[in-house]
Amino acid sequence: MNPVHLIAGARPNFMKIAPIVRAMQARGMPYRIIHTGQHYDRDMNEVFFEELGIPQPDVFMGAGGGSHAEQTARIMVAYEKCIVDDRPSMTLVVGDVNSTLACAIVAKKAQLPVAHVEAGLRSGDMAMPEEINRLVTDSISDVYFATEPAGVAHLLREGKAKEVVHYVGHVMVDNLLFQVDQLKRTDANTLEGADLKAKYPRYGAVTMHRPSNVDDRDTFAGIVGALREISQTVPLIFPVHPRTRGNLEKFGLDLGPNVILTKPLSYMAFLNLWRDAAVVLTDSGGLQEETTALGVPCITMRENTERPVTVDEGTNVLAGTDPKAILAAASTALSNGGKQGRVPQFWDGKAAERIVAVLEGMLK
C-alpha cells in the first residue's frame, strides 16, 4: 500500500493529525506527514512533535503567507509536485484552513481519493473564509469523518451518500486527552503562566482573534468593555494574539488592570491554565470543543457556531458580541459554577482509531 498523505498547514492541524499518526503507527499503516508551511511557527521544534508523540513532517513545502488566493495557489503548485514525486494512496485533510482546500482540490484532480476529517461543520456565515473552505472541501471529498451529529446531518442534506459519512468523534479531543495525560507527567510549575495560576486562586481565561471581533473598532470596544467589567469580579488571564494586540494599540483600547495580558502560550502551557479556569471567554472554534470535553464553563463571543453540540450538550454558551449578553453569561457562569453539560458521544479519545479502521477497509 502506498502511504496516505496527512496534510497539515498550521499548529492546530498537527494536533488533529497527531492521533491519526499514532493510530496508523499502531496498525502498521504507511503514512507521510506533509507540512504545507501555511503558517511557519518557530516554536514547532522537536519538542513540539515529541509532545504530540509523532515524528517531524516528511515534507515541508514552505508555502508561507500572503492573500488567500496567493497562499492557496502556492500550496496547490507545491502539492501537485509532491504527489507526482510520491504517489499516495489517499490524501487526508483536516479542518478548514487554506491548506485543507488547496490539497483536496489537487488530489481530486489527480484522481486520488480524498478524506476530510472534521467534515460537515457549518456556521452559515459566508463571511468566514473557513466556511468557504469547508463547503468546497466537502463538495469534492470521497469519505467524511464527522465530529458531531450536526455535521452528519449537514452532509446528508447536501446529498452525500450515507455509507461514506462516518460519525467517529473528534481527533482534537483525542489529542486533548493525550496532552492531559502528558501534563500529569510534567512539572506544571515550569510552564509559562504557572506563576499567574499560583497568584490567582480563581481566574478566568480569554482568547480572541477573529477579524470580525478585533478588526471592527466598535465591536472590539464593546467586548473590551465587557471583559473589563467581568475582571472586577474575577481576574482574567489573556494570552494575546498578535493581531489582537495590534488592534488594541491601534484603537487605543484599555482592558484595565485586572485583565492580565501575556504573550501567546504554548499548547501545554495554555491547557494547564484554562483547564482550571472558573470560566473561559473565547471566539475560538476549537476551544469551544476542548472546554466541553473537560467540563469547563465556556462563553463564546460570536454570533454563530459551527459546533452546536458544544451548546446543545456541552458547557458552551453562545453569547454573541453584545456586551450586555456577554456580561449576563459571565455573571451566571461565575455565580452558578458555570453551565453543566455532558461530553458528547464518541468524544472518548478513540476517534482516530475509528478513522483508521475505515481507511484500512477502503484501501485494502
PyMOL commands that set and color helices and strands:
alter all, ss='L'
color gray80, all
select helices_A, chain A and resi 11-27+46-52+68-85+98-109+129-140+149-157+162-164+171-184+188-190+194-199+211-214+217-230+242-251+267-274+285-294+309-312+323-336+351-363
alter helices_A, ss='H'
color red, helices_A
select strands_A, chain A and resi 4-8+31-35+59-60+90-94+114-117+143-146+165-167+204-206+236-239+259-262+279-282+298-300+316-318
alter strands_A, ss='S'
color yellow, strands_A
deselect
rebuild
show_as cartoon
